[in-house]
Structures are given as C-alpha cells and as structure tokens.
Amino acid sequence: MKRRFLDPETPADSAETSLCEALAGLTTVEEMRAFLHDLCTPAEIEVMVDRWRVVPHLLEGRSYREIHERTAVSITTIGRVARYLNQGNGGYMAAAARRNIGGAS
C-alpha cells in the first residue's frame, strides 16, 4: 500500500474518516455507483466486485474450487476474502448481514 507524507493538518486517519463519512452519507445505489465510478478505476471496481461476489459462497460453506468454478474469481482472491471474513475487522460480515446474505449475523 502506498504511503506518503501528508500535511500535518490533514492526518491520514482524518482523511480516511472523511472518506468513510462520505460513503456512509450516500443513500441510494445510484449515488454509490456514481461515487465509486468517480473515485475508482475500472480495475479497482472489478477487484472489489470480485471480492464481494465470493462472500455469499464462502458464507454458504462452498469450497474454494467450487467458488472459483462458479465465479471465475482466483483462488488467491477467494482465500484473501475468506481470511478477512474470519480474521478481519467485521466489515464483510456487517455488510452481508445488512443484505441478509448467507446467514451472516
């Protein structure tokens, strides 16, 4: 991950908080889609979509191989998502629970 020195008046955690607040403030799918397409490159969006696509399969207990065959997402990416589902900060689980995906709670 790229790190750079920031102006001391804008600490990195403050900028991250501001981004999170901007995301949380969007209220429709259309607003979120527009923001993501302005903020991210097509490749970055594709990576996020791929990661999100495997979450329901992992929560349903499918094997990595089966998930790969159903989604064409790489085994490496599937493993990365699985690791964060189990040992991350709870973001995937919170989002899955909100969407009532795969029995997440």
Backbone atoms as SQL, in Angstrom:
CREATE TABLE atoms (id INTEGER PRIMARY KEY, chain TEXT, resi INTEGER, resn TEXT, atom TEXT, x REAL, y REAL, z REAL);
INSERT INTO atoms VALUES
  (1, 'A', 1, 'MET', 'N', 0.838, -1.169, 0.000),
  (2, 'A', 1, 'MET', 'CA', 0.000, 0.000, 0.000),
  (3, 'A', 1, 'MET', 'C', 0.882, 1.231, 0.000),
  (4, 'A', 2, 'LYS', 'N', 0.550, 2.170, -0.829),
  (5, 'A', 2, 'LYS', 'CA', 1.335, 3.391, -0.965),
  (6, 'A', 2, 'LYS', 'C', 1.140, 4.288, 0.253),
  (7, 'A', 3, 'ARG', 'N', 2.232, 4.759, 0.793),
  (8, 'A', 3, 'ARG', 'CA', 2.207, 5.711, 1.911),
  (9, 'A', 3, 'ARG', 'C', 2.965, 6.956, 1.494),
  (10, 'A', 4, 'ARG', 'N', 2.464, 8.085, 1.889),
  (11, 'A', 4, 'ARG', 'CA', 3.179, 9.319, 1.621),
  (12, 'A', 4, 'ARG', 'C', 2.991, 10.259, 2.794),
  (13, 'A', 5, 'PHE', 'N', 3.882, 11.199, 2.888),
  (14, 'A', 5, 'PHE', 'CA', 3.770, 12.169, 3.952),
  (15, 'A', 5, 'PHE', 'C', 2.642, 13.131, 3.613),
  (16, 'A', 6, 'LEU', 'N', 1.784, 13.356, 4.583),
  (17, 'A', 6, 'LEU', 'CA', 0.665, 14.262, 4.401),
  (18, 'A', 6, 'LEU', 'C', 0.913, 15.538, 5.179),
  (19, 'A', 7, 'ASP', 'N', 0.240, 16.560, 4.771),
  (20, 'A', 7, 'ASP', 'CA', 0.244, 17.803, 5.517),
  (21, 'A', 7, 'ASP', 'C', -0.208, 17.491, 6.943),
  (22, 'A', 8, 'PRO', 'N', 0.535, 17.922, 7.953),
  (23, 'A', 8, 'PRO', 'CA', 0.163, 17.601, 9.336),
  (24, 'A', 8, 'PRO', 'C', -1.250, 18.052, 9.695),
  (25, 'A', 9, 'GLU', 'N', -1.787, 19.016, 8.943),
  (26, 'A', 9, 'GLU', 'CA', -3.142, 19.477, 9.225),
  (27, 'A', 9, 'GLU', 'C', -4.192, 18.486, 8.734),
  (28, 'A', 10, 'THR', 'N', -3.790, 17.520, 7.899),
  (29, 'A', 10, 'THR', 'CA', -4.716, 16.511, 7.391),
  (30, 'A', 10, 'THR', 'C', -4.130, 15.126, 7.635),
  (31, 'A', 11, 'PRO', 'N', -4.200, 14.651, 8.876),
  (32, 'A', 11, 'PRO', 'CA', -3.652, 13.324, 9.157),
  (33, 'A', 11, 'PRO', 'C', -4.390, 12.239, 8.369),
  (34, 'A', 12, 'ALA', 'N', -3.687, 11.147, 8.079),
  (35, 'A', 12, 'ALA', 'CA', -4.249, 10.070, 7.260),
  (36, 'A', 12, 'ALA', 'C', -5.543, 9.535, 7.848),
  (37, 'A', 13, 'ASP', 'N', -5.589, 9.360, 9.178),
  (38, 'A', 13, 'ASP', 'CA', -6.811, 8.810, 9.771),
  (39, 'A', 13, 'ASP', 'C', -7.988, 9.767, 9.625),
  (40, 'A', 14, 'SER', 'N', -7.717, 11.052, 9.623),
  (41, 'A', 14, 'SER', 'CA', -8.772, 12.039, 9.421),
  (42, 'A', 14, 'SER', 'C', -9.301, 11.978, 7.991),
  (43, 'A', 15, 'ALA', 'N', -8.392, 11.823, 7.012),
  (44, 'A', 15, 'ALA', 'CA', -8.805, 11.710, 5.613),
  (45, 'A', 15, 'ALA', 'C', -9.602, 10.427, 5.403),
  (46, 'A', 16, 'GLU', 'N', -9.170, 9.339, 6.048),
  (47, 'A', 16, 'GLU', 'CA', -9.907, 8.080, 5.942),
  (48, 'A', 16, 'GLU', 'C', -11.294, 8.220, 6.556),
  (49, 'A', 17, 'THR', 'N', -11.376, 8.868, 7.705),
  (50, 'A', 17, 'THR', 'CA', -12.670, 9.094, 8.350),
  (51, 'A', 17, 'THR', 'C', -13.575, 9.919, 7.450),
  (52, 'A', 18, 'SER', 'N', -13.023, 10.930, 6.816),
  (53, 'A', 18, 'SER', 'CA', -13.807, 11.765, 5.906),
  (54, 'A', 18, 'SER', 'C', -14.355, 10.947, 4.737),
  (55, 'A', 19, 'LEU', 'N', -13.529, 10.059, 4.178),
  (56, 'A', 19, 'LEU', 'CA', -13.991, 9.189, 3.093),
  (57, 'A', 19, 'LEU', 'C', -15.102, 8.275, 3.590),
  (58, 'A', 20, 'CYS', 'N', -14.937, 7.677, 4.755),
  (59, 'A', 20, 'CYS', 'CA', -15.968, 6.795, 5.310),
  (60, 'A', 20, 'CYS', 'C', -17.272, 7.557, 5.535),
  (61, 'A', 21, 'GLU', 'N', -17.173, 8.774, 6.010),
  (62, 'A', 21, 'GLU', 'CA', -18.370, 9.598, 6.207),
  (63, 'A', 21, 'GLU', 'C', -19.049, 9.909, 4.880),
  (64, 'A', 22, 'ALA', 'N', -18.249, 10.171, 3.849),
  (65, 'A', 22, 'ALA', 'CA', -18.825, 10.424, 2.523),
  (66, 'A', 22, 'ALA', 'C', -19.569, 9.192, 2.018),
  (67, 'A', 23, 'LEU', 'N', -18.963, 8.012, 2.177),
  (68, 'A', 23, 'LEU', 'CA', -19.615, 6.768, 1.752),
  (69, 'A', 23, 'LEU', 'C', -20.894, 6.526, 2.555),
  (70, 'A', 24, 'ALA', 'N', -20.822, 6.706, 3.860),
  (71, 'A', 24, 'ALA', 'CA', -21.986, 6.465, 4.711),
  (72, 'A', 24, 'ALA', 'C', -23.111, 7.450, 4.426),
  (73, 'A', 25, 'GLY', 'N', -22.769, 8.614, 3.913),
  (74, 'A', 25, 'GLY', 'CA', -23.778, 9.635, 3.633),
  (75, 'A', 25, 'GLY', 'C', -24.562, 9.420, 2.349),
  (76, 'A', 26, 'LEU', 'N', -24.074, 8.551, 1.500),
  (77, 'A', 26, 'LEU', 'CA', -24.791, 8.273, 0.260),
  (78, 'A', 26, 'LEU', 'C', -25.987, 7.376, 0.573),
  (79, 'A', 27, 'THR', 'N', -27.131, 7.666, -0.044),
  (80, 'A', 27, 'THR', 'CA', -28.339, 6.967, 0.376),
  (81, 'A', 27, 'THR', 'C', -28.952, 6.061, -0.686),
  (82, 'A', 28, 'THR', 'N', -28.489, 6.139, -1.912),
  (83, 'A', 28, 'THR', 'CA', -29.071, 5.283, -2.944),
  (84, 'A', 28, 'THR', 'C', -27.972, 4.505, -3.661),
  (85, 'A', 29, 'VAL', 'N', -28.369, 3.425, -4.285),
  (86, 'A', 29, 'VAL', 'CA', -27.426, 2.641, -5.083),
  (87, 'A', 29, 'VAL', 'C', -26.856, 3.502, -6.205),
  (88, 'A', 30, 'GLU', 'N', -27.679, 4.326, -6.797),
  (89, 'A', 30, 'GLU', 'CA', -27.220, 5.178, -7.896),
  (90, 'A', 30, 'GLU', 'C', -26.155, 6.171, -7.428),
  (91, 'A', 31, 'GLU', 'N', -26.352, 6.768, -6.255),
  (92, 'A', 31, 'GLU', 'CA', -25.346, 7.680, -5.704),
  (93, 'A', 31, 'GLU', 'C', -24.042, 6.938, -5.430),
  (94, 'A', 32, 'MET', 'N', -24.146, 5.762, -4.841),
  (95, 'A', 32, 'MET', 'CA', -22.945, 4.992, -4.522),
  (96, 'A', 32, 'MET', 'C', -22.220, 4.585, -5.796),
  (97, 'A', 33, 'ARG', 'N', -22.972, 4.123, -6.791),
  (98, 'A', 33, 'ARG', 'CA', -22.356, 3.725, -8.059),
  (99, 'A', 33, 'ARG', 'C', -21.621, 4.915, -8.687),
  (100, 'A', 34, 'ALA', 'N', -22.259, 6.070, -8.729),
  (101, 'A', 34, 'ALA', 'CA', -21.637, 7.256, -9.313),
  (102, 'A', 34, 'ALA', 'C', -20.362, 7.627, -8.556),
  (103, 'A', 35, 'PHE', 'N', -20.419, 7.585, -7.227),
  (104, 'A', 35, 'PHE', 'CA', -19.250, 7.924, -6.416),
  (105, 'A', 35, 'PHE', 'C', -18.110, 6.947, -6.668),
  (106, 'A', 36, 'LEU', 'N', -18.426, 5.643, -6.660),
  (107, 'A', 36, 'LEU', 'CA', -17.385, 4.646, -6.897),
  (108, 'A', 36, 'LEU', 'C', -16.761, 4.804, -8.283),
  (109, 'A', 37, 'HIS', 'N', -17.571, 5.097, -9.286),
  (110, 'A', 37, 'HIS', 'CA', -17.032, 5.249, -10.636),
  (111, 'A', 37, 'HIS', 'C', -16.212, 6.541, -10.781),
  (112, 'A', 38, 'ASP', 'N', -16.494, 7.530, -9.949),
  (113, 'A', 38, 'ASP', 'CA', -15.659, 8.737, -9.932),
  (114, 'A', 38, 'ASP', 'C', -14.376, 8.509, -9.136),
  (115, 'A', 39, 'LEU', 'N', -14.475, 7.721, -8.082),
  (116, 'A', 39, 'LEU', 'CA', -13.360, 7.529, -7.154),
  (117, 'A', 39, 'LEU', 'C', -12.362, 6.476, -7.621),
  (118, 'A', 40, 'CYS', 'N', -12.851, 5.409, -8.243),
  (119, 'A', 40, 'CYS', 'CA', -12.025, 4.237, -8.537),
  (120, 'A', 40, 'CYS', 'C', -11.832, 4.038, -10.031),
  (121, 'A', 41, 'THR', 'N', -10.754, 3.360, -10.369),
  (122, 'A', 41, 'THR', 'CA', -10.546, 2.956, -11.758),
  (123, 'A', 41, 'THR', 'C', -11.443, 1.749, -12.044),
  (124, 'A', 42, 'PRO', 'N', -11.704, 1.460, -13.322),
  (125, 'A', 42, 'PRO', 'CA', -12.480, 0.258, -13.636),
  (126, 'A', 42, 'PRO', 'C', -11.858, -1.015, -13.048),
  (127, 'A', 43, 'ALA', 'N', -10.537, -1.108, -13.048),
  (128, 'A', 43, 'ALA', 'CA', -9.871, -2.285, -12.481),
  (129, 'A', 43, 'ALA', 'C', -10.103, -2.382, -10.973),
  (130, 'A', 44, 'GLU', 'N', -10.070, -1.257, -10.271),
  (131, 'A', 44, 'GLU', 'CA', -10.316, -1.271, -8.825),
  (132, 'A', 44, 'GLU', 'C', -11.745, -1.705, -8.522),
  (133, 'A', 45, 'ILE', 'N', -12.691, -1.233, -9.306),
  (134, 'A', 45, 'ILE', 'CA', -14.087, -1.645, -9.117),
  (135, 'A', 45, 'ILE', 'C', -14.227, -3.134, -9.383),
  (136, 'A', 46, 'GLU', 'N', -13.585, -3.621, -10.438),
  (137, 'A', 46, 'GLU', 'CA', -13.650, -5.050, -10.761),
  (138, 'A', 46, 'GLU', 'C', -13.114, -5.902, -9.611),
  (139, 'A', 47, 'VAL', 'N', -12.020, -5.483, -9.002),
  (140, 'A', 47, 'VAL', 'CA', -11.438, -6.222, -7.872),
  (141, 'A', 47, 'VAL', 'C', -12.422, -6.255, -6.701),
  (142, 'A', 48, 'MET', 'N', -13.040, -5.122, -6.399),
  (143, 'A', 48, 'MET', 'CA', -13.987, -5.078, -5.289),
  (144, 'A', 48, 'MET', 'C', -15.217, -5.931, -5.584),
  (145, 'A', 49, 'VAL', 'N', -15.704, -5.875, -6.817),
  (146, 'A', 49, 'VAL', 'CA', -16.855, -6.695, -7.203),
  (147, 'A', 49, 'VAL', 'C', -16.513, -8.176, -7.078),
  (148, 'A', 50, 'ASP', 'N', -15.336, -8.570, -7.550),
  (149, 'A', 50, 'ASP', 'CA', -14.915, -9.970, -7.435),
  (150, 'A', 50, 'ASP', 'C', -14.886, -10.410, -5.972),
  (151, 'A', 51, 'ARG', 'N', -14.337, -9.583, -5.119),
  (152, 'A', 51, 'ARG', 'CA', -14.260, -9.936, -3.691),
  (153, 'A', 51, 'ARG', 'C', -15.656, -10.089, -3.107),
  (154, 'A', 52, 'TRP', 'N', -16.530, -9.164, -3.441),
  (155, 'A', 52, 'TRP', 'CA', -17.888, -9.217, -2.895),
  (156, 'A', 52, 'TRP', 'C', -18.659, -10.422, -3.444),
  (157, 'A', 53, 'ARG', 'N', -18.412, -10.776, -4.691),
  (158, 'A', 53, 'ARG', 'CA', -19.118, -11.914, -5.314),
  (159, 'A', 53, 'ARG', 'C', -18.870, -13.223, -4.589),
  (160, 'A', 54, 'VAL', 'N', -17.715, -13.395, -3.975),
  (161, 'A', 54, 'VAL', 'CA', -17.412, -14.672, -3.332),
  (162, 'A', 54, 'VAL', 'C', -17.937, -14.764, -1.904),
  (163, 'A', 55, 'VAL', 'N', -18.289, -13.647, -1.300),
  (164, 'A', 55, 'VAL', 'CA', -18.738, -13.656, 0.096),
  (165, 'A', 55, 'VAL', 'C', -19.916, -14.606, 0.325),
  (166, 'A', 56, 'PRO', 'N', -20.998, -14.529, -0.458),
  (167, 'A', 56, 'PRO', 'CA', -22.111, -15.448, -0.194),
  (168, 'A', 56, 'PRO', 'C', -21.711, -16.919, -0.304),
  (169, 'A', 57, 'HIS', 'N', -20.859, -17.221, -1.258),
  (170, 'A', 57, 'HIS', 'CA', -20.411, -18.607, -1.433),
  (171, 'A', 57, 'HIS', 'C', -19.609, -19.089, -0.229),
  (172, 'A', 58, 'LEU', 'N', -18.729, -18.238, 0.283),
  (173, 'A', 58, 'LEU', 'CA', -17.947, -18.607, 1.465),
  (174, 'A', 58, 'LEU', 'C', -18.850, -18.787, 2.678),
  (175, 'A', 59, 'LEU', 'N', -19.815, -17.898, 2.836),
  (176, 'A', 59, 'LEU', 'CA', -20.718, -17.999, 3.981),
  (177, 'A', 59, 'LEU', 'C', -21.608, -19.236, 3.898),
  (178, 'A', 60, 'GLU', 'N', -21.830, -19.722, 2.684),
  (179, 'A', 60, 'GLU', 'CA', -22.611, -20.945, 2.500),
  (180, 'A', 60, 'GLU', 'C', -21.738, -22.196, 2.633),
  (181, 'A', 61, 'GLY', 'N', -20.425, -22.013, 2.834),
  (182, 'A', 61, 'GLY', 'CA', -19.524, -23.133, 3.089),
  (183, 'A', 61, 'GLY', 'C', -19.020, -23.855, 1.852),
  (184, 'A', 62, 'ARG', 'N', -19.112, -23.215, 0.693),
  (185, 'A', 62, 'ARG', 'CA', -18.616, -23.854, -0.528),
  (186, 'A', 62, 'ARG', 'C', -17.091, -23.888, -0.525),
  (187, 'A', 63, 'SER', 'N', -16.539, -24.861, -1.228),
  (188, 'A', 63, 'SER', 'CA', -15.080, -24.974, -1.336),
  (189, 'A', 63, 'SER', 'C', -14.543, -23.875, -2.248),
  (190, 'A', 64, 'TYR', 'N', -13.270, -23.554, -2.078),
  (191, 'A', 64, 'TYR', 'CA', -12.633, -22.550, -2.925),
  (192, 'A', 64, 'TYR', 'C', -12.740, -22.944, -4.387),
  (193, 'A', 65, 'ARG', 'N', -12.513, -24.228, -4.676),
  (194, 'A', 65, 'ARG', 'CA', -12.563, -24.709, -6.058),
  (195, 'A', 65, 'ARG', 'C', -13.955, -24.502, -6.653),
  (196, 'A', 66, 'GLU', 'N', -14.992, -24.835, -5.901),
  (197, 'A', 66, 'GLU', 'CA', -16.366, -24.657, -6.389),
  (198, 'A', 66, 'GLU', 'C', -16.672, -23.178, -6.607),
  (199, 'A', 67, 'ILE', 'N', -16.223, -22.337, -5.693),
  (200, 'A', 67, 'ILE', 'CA', -16.446, -20.893, -5.847),
  (201, 'A', 67, 'ILE', 'C', -15.744, -20.396, -7.104),
  (202, 'A', 68, 'HIS', 'N', -14.519, -20.846, -7.299),
  (203, 'A', 68, 'HIS', 'CA', -13.777, -20.454, -8.497),
  (204, 'A', 68, 'HIS', 'C', -14.522, -20.885, -9.759),
  (205, 'A', 69, 'GLU', 'N', -15.020, -22.099, -9.775),
  (206, 'A', 69, 'GLU', 'CA', -15.739, -22.601, -10.947),
  (207, 'A', 69, 'GLU', 'C', -17.025, -21.824, -11.204),
  (208, 'A', 70, 'ARG', 'N', -17.689, -21.363, -10.150),
  (209, 'A', 70, 'ARG', 'CA', -18.946, -20.623, -10.303),
  (210, 'A', 70, 'ARG', 'C', -18.732, -19.156, -10.657),
  (211, 'A', 71, 'THR', 'N', -17.609, -18.573, -10.195),
  (212, 'A', 71, 'THR', 'CA', -17.427, -17.124, -10.330),
  (213, 'A', 71, 'THR', 'C', -16.260, -16.717, -11.217),
  (214, 'A', 72, 'ALA', 'N', -15.327, -17.633, -11.458),
  (215, 'A', 72, 'ALA', 'CA', -14.083, -17.355, -12.180),
  (216, 'A', 72, 'ALA', 'C', -13.149, -16.425, -11.401),
  (217, 'A', 73, 'VAL', 'N', -13.424, -16.211, -10.121),
  (218, 'A', 73, 'VAL', 'CA', -12.540, -15.427, -9.257),
  (219, 'A', 73, 'VAL', 'C', -11.377, -16.331, -8.845),
  (220, 'A', 74, 'SER', 'N', -10.174, -15.775, -8.792),
  (221, 'A', 74, 'SER', 'CA', -8.989, -16.576, -8.498),
  (222, 'A', 74, 'SER', 'C', -9.049, -17.181, -7.093),
  (223, 'A', 75, 'ILE', 'N', -8.407, -18.315, -6.956),
  (224, 'A', 75, 'ILE', 'CA', -8.312, -18.988, -5.657),
  (225, 'A', 75, 'ILE', 'C', -7.629, -18.074, -4.645),
  (226, 'A', 76, 'THR', 'N', -6.624, -17.320, -5.090),
  (227, 'A', 76, 'THR', 'CA', -5.913, -16.387, -4.204),
  (228, 'A', 76, 'THR', 'C', -6.869, -15.346, -3.643),
  (229, 'A', 77, 'THR', 'N', -7.699, -14.770, -4.497),
  (230, 'A', 77, 'THR', 'CA', -8.661, -13.763, -4.048),
  (231, 'A', 77, 'THR', 'C', -9.682, -14.388, -3.107),
  (232, 'A', 78, 'ILE', 'N', -10.153, -15.573, -3.433),
  (233, 'A', 78, 'ILE', 'CA', -11.109, -16.263, -2.570),
  (234, 'A', 78, 'ILE', 'C', -10.497, -16.483, -1.187),
  (235, 'A', 79, 'GLY', 'N', -9.260, -16.927, -1.155),
  (236, 'A', 79, 'GLY', 'CA', -8.572, -17.132, 0.118),
  (237, 'A', 79, 'GLY', 'C', -8.413, -15.843, 0.903),
  (238, 'A', 80, 'ARG', 'N', -8.126, -14.763, 0.212),
  (239, 'A', 80, 'ARG', 'CA', -7.964, -13.458, 0.864),
  (240, 'A', 80, 'ARG', 'C', -9.291, -13.033, 1.505),
  (241, 'A', 81, 'VAL', 'N', -10.381, -13.175, 0.763),
  (242, 'A', 81, 'VAL', 'CA', -11.691, -12.803, 1.303),
  (243, 'A', 81, 'VAL', 'C', -12.028, -13.695, 2.501),
  (244, 'A', 82, 'ALA', 'N', -11.765, -14.985, 2.384),
  (245, 'A', 82, 'ALA', 'CA', -12.045, -15.909, 3.490),
  (246, 'A', 82, 'ALA', 'C', -11.271, -15.505, 4.738),
  (247, 'A', 83, 'ARG', 'N', -10.019, -15.121, 4.554),
  (248, 'A', 83, 'ARG', 'CA', -9.202, -14.704, 5.703),
  (249, 'A', 83, 'ARG', 'C', -9.816, -13.484, 6.383),
  (250, 'A', 84, 'TYR', 'N', -10.249, -12.509, 5.594),
  (251, 'A', 84, 'TYR', 'CA', -10.838, -11.312, 6.191),
  (252, 'A', 84, 'TYR', 'C', -12.223, -11.573, 6.769),
  (253, 'A', 85, 'LEU', 'N', -12.961, -12.524, 6.204),
  (254, 'A', 85, 'LEU', 'CA', -14.241, -12.907, 6.811),
  (255, 'A', 85, 'LEU', 'C', -14.013, -13.464, 8.210),
  (256, 'A', 86, 'ASN', 'N', -12.946, -14.241, 8.367),
  (257, 'A', 86, 'ASN', 'CA', -12.679, -14.912, 9.636),
  (258, 'A', 86, 'ASN', 'C', -11.832, -14.100, 10.605),
  (259, 'A', 87, 'GLN', 'N', -10.920, -13.274, 10.090),
  (260, 'A', 87, 'GLN', 'CA', -9.966, -12.598, 10.969),
  (261, 'A', 87, 'GLN', 'C', -9.889, -11.095, 10.736),
  (262, 'A', 88, 'GLY', 'N', -10.793, -10.555, 9.949),
  (263, 'A', 88, 'GLY', 'CA', -10.740, -9.133, 9.621),
  (264, 'A', 88, 'GLY', 'C', -11.405, -8.269, 10.675),
  (265, 'A', 89, 'ASN', 'N', -11.889, -7.141, 10.229),
  (266, 'A', 89, 'ASN', 'CA', -12.495, -6.162, 11.130),
  (267, 'A', 89, 'ASN', 'C', -14.009, -6.261, 11.219),
  (268, 'A', 90, 'GLY', 'N', -14.588, -7.246, 10.545),
  (269, 'A', 90, 'GLY', 'CA', -16.029, -7.435, 10.613),
  (270, 'A', 90, 'GLY', 'C', -16.820, -6.722, 9.534),
  (271, 'A', 91, 'GLY', 'N', -16.123, -6.063, 8.621),
  (272, 'A', 91, 'GLY', 'CA', -16.816, -5.303, 7.579),
  (273, 'A', 91, 'GLY', 'C', -17.603, -6.175, 6.617),
  (274, 'A', 92, 'TYR', 'N', -16.989, -7.263, 6.161),
  (275, 'A', 92, 'TYR', 'CA', -17.709, -8.167, 5.261),
  (276, 'A', 92, 'TYR', 'C', -18.957, -8.719, 5.950),
  (277, 'A', 93, 'MET', 'N', -18.804, -9.141, 7.197),
  (278, 'A', 93, 'MET', 'CA', -19.927, -9.734, 7.914),
  (279, 'A', 93, 'MET', 'C', -21.035, -8.706, 8.150),
  (280, 'A', 94, 'ALA', 'N', -20.674, -7.489, 8.480),
  (281, 'A', 94, 'ALA', 'CA', -21.684, -6.448, 8.698),
  (282, 'A', 94, 'ALA', 'C', -22.449, -6.180, 7.401),
  (283, 'A', 95, 'ALA', 'N', -21.722, -6.065, 6.297),
  (284, 'A', 95, 'ALA', 'CA', -22.381, -5.804, 5.011),
  (285, 'A', 95, 'ALA', 'C', -23.244, -6.988, 4.591),
  (286, 'A', 96, 'ALA', 'N', -22.746, -8.206, 4.815),
  (287, 'A', 96, 'ALA', 'CA', -23.508, -9.399, 4.445),
  (288, 'A', 96, 'ALA', 'C', -24.774, -9.493, 5.308),
  (289, 'A', 97, 'ALA', 'N', -24.664, -9.186, 6.577),
  (290, 'A', 97, 'ALA', 'CA', -25.821, -9.218, 7.469),
  (291, 'A', 97, 'ALA', 'C', -26.867, -8.200, 7.035),
  (292, 'A', 98, 'ARG', 'N', -26.418, -7.014, 6.658),
  (293, 'A', 98, 'ARG', 'CA', -27.350, -5.980, 6.194),
  (294, 'A', 98, 'ARG', 'C', -28.094, -6.409, 4.945),
  (295, 'A', 99, 'ARG', 'N', -27.416, -7.190, 4.106),
  (296, 'A', 99, 'ARG', 'CA', -28.015, -7.663, 2.850),
  (297, 'A', 99, 'ARG', 'C', -28.667, -9.029, 3.017),
  (298, 'A', 100, 'ASN', 'N', -28.605, -9.584, 4.258),
  (299, 'A', 100, 'ASN', 'CA', -29.183, -10.890, 4.562),
  (300, 'A', 100, 'ASN', 'C', -28.609, -11.974, 3.653),
  (301, 'A', 101, 'ILE', 'N', -27.268, -11.978, 3.566),
  (302, 'A', 101, 'ILE', 'CA', -26.548, -12.898, 2.686),
  (303, 'A', 101, 'ILE', 'C', -25.940, -14.038, 3.487),
  (304, 'A', 102, 'GLY', 'N', -26.202, -15.238, 3.045),
  (305, 'A', 102, 'GLY', 'CA', -25.507, -16.419, 3.560),
  (306, 'A', 102, 'GLY', 'C', -25.629, -16.670, 5.040),
  (307, 'A', 103, 'GLY', 'N', -26.668, -16.189, 5.667),
  (308, 'A', 103, 'GLY', 'CA', -26.847, -16.436, 7.093),
  (309, 'A', 103, 'GLY', 'C', -25.903, -15.634, 7.969),
  (310, 'A', 104, 'ALA', 'N', -25.310, -14.563, 7.425),
  (311, 'A', 104, 'ALA', 'CA', -24.423, -13.721, 8.243),
  (312, 'A', 104, 'ALA', 'C', -25.237, -13.061, 9.335),
  (313, 'A', 105, 'SER', 'N', -24.605, -12.932, 10.495),
  (314, 'A', 105, 'SER', 'CA', -25.304, -12.251, 11.588),
  (315, 'A', 105, 'SER', 'C', -24.391, -11.312, 12.321);
